[in-house]
Amino acid sequence: MWKPSQSNSSPVPPAPEPARPAAPAYEPPVARPAAASPATSGDQATIGKGLMIKGEITGSESLFIDGKVEGAINLPGNRVTVGRNGQVAASITAREIVVLGKIRGNVAATDRVDIRSEGALTGDVSAARISIEDGAFFKGGIDIRKPEAKAAPAASAPEQA
């Protein structure tokens, strides 16, 4: 009788012991990606509504403007978002421009310009795509550039020769 009870108690303790160290070994890898997620969302700089900047803004990350900016904004390959409180008197060059506030100046986007219903844009737009929601204000000219425009003239040049 003693032998069956000892054999039953022996296999039970080894099973929980490997399971307990395995659980903590999996928790740190879960914590590391969670720490990496804020780093990817931190790729956007913010100009708060209490700030006013005069001058040129250049960089390699996206920008959210909720304050006042005067000058030039050059962020090729990134997004510029003008928030509801944002007031920009500048020329903007970026991959994507989203307007929720007010912009006075010319904007050039390699991808798209999006003027939301609360937004106002006074100036010329040069982009591959443009979206103007109902209720938005826009005054200026629009130049739609095709992303593949460079490939088309190169193909037509050999045909003429």
N, C-alpha and C positions, 0 to 999 in steps of 0.2 A: 504494500500500500504506500509505503513511503516513496518508492521509486516513481510511480506515475505522477504524484504531486510534485516531485522535484523536477521531473522532465517537463511538466507543463509550465512550471515557473521559469525554467531556463530559457525556452524559446521566446517567451513574452518580453522580457526586458531587452534583448538585443533589438527587437523590432522598433520600439519607441526611440532608442538611443540614436540610430542612424536618421530617423525622421526628424528629430529635434535639431541636429546640426544642419540638416538640409534646408529647413525653413529659414534660418537666419542667412544662409548663403544665398538664397534667392531674393531676400529683401533689399540688400544694397544695390544690385543691378536695377531694381525697379526704381529706387530713389535717384539713381544717376540720370536716367532719361528724363525724369521729372525736372531735374535741375537743368537739363539741356533745353527743355521747352521754353522757359523764360528767356534763355539766351537768344533763341531764334526770334522771339517776339520783341526782343530788345534791339532789333535791327532798325527800329523806327525812332528817330529823334522827335522831340516835341517842343514846340514853342508855345508856352502857356499864354492864356489870355491877359495876363498881367505884364507881358514882355513886349518891347518894341525894339526892332532891329533895323538899323540903317546900314546898308552896305551890300556886299556880295556873299552869297551862301553857296558853297560848293561842298561836295562830299560823295561818299559811296554808300549811303544808306537812305532809306525812305524818310520822309519828313511830314509831320503833322503840324499845321500852323493854326493856332487858335488865338494868336495875338496879332500884332501889326508888324508888317515887313515892308521896307522900302528899299529898292535896289534891284539886284539880279539874283535869281535862283537857278543854279546849274547842277542838276543831279541826274546825269544820263544813266539810263538803265535802272532807275528807281522810281518810286511813286511819290508824288507830292499831293497831300490832301489839305485843302483849306477848310477848316472847321466852321461851324455855324457862327462863331464869334470872330473868325479870322477876317482881317482886312489886309489885302496885299496890293501894293502899288509897285509892281516889278514885272520884268520879263521872266518867264519861267521856261526852262528846258528840262524835260524829264521823259521817262518812258511812258508814264501814266499820270494824268492830272485829274483829281476829283475836286469839284467845287461845291462846297456847302455854304460858304460865306461869300465875300466880295473880292473880286480881282479886277484891277485896272492895269492893263498891260497886255502885251502879246504873249501867247503861250505856244510852245512847240512840243509835241509829244511824238515819240517814235511809234507808240502803240495807240493810245486812245485818250480822249478828253471826255469827261463825264460831268455834266452840269446838272446837279440835282434840283429839285423843285424849290428849295430855299436859296439856291445859289444865284449869283449875279456875276457876269463876265462882260467887261467892256474892253475890247481889243480884238486883234486878229488871232485866229486859231489855225495852226498847221498840224495835222495829225493824220494817221491812217484811218482812224474811226472816231466818230463823235456821237455823243448821246446827250440830248437836251430834254429833260423831263418837263411835263406840263407845269406851268407856274414859274419856271426859271426865267431869268432875265439874261438876254444876250444881245449885244450890239457890237458888230464888227464883221470882218470877213472870214470866210472859211476856205482853207486850202486842204483838200483831201489828197494825201500822198499815198500811193500804193507801196506796200512793203517790198514788192518784187519789181519796182519801177526800174531798178538798175539792170536787171536781167533782160527786160524787154528791149531796151535800146541796143544792147549788145547783140541780141539775136537778129534785130532788123538791120544792123550795120552790114553784116556779111551778105544779106540778101540784096542790098543796094549795090554792092561791089560786084 
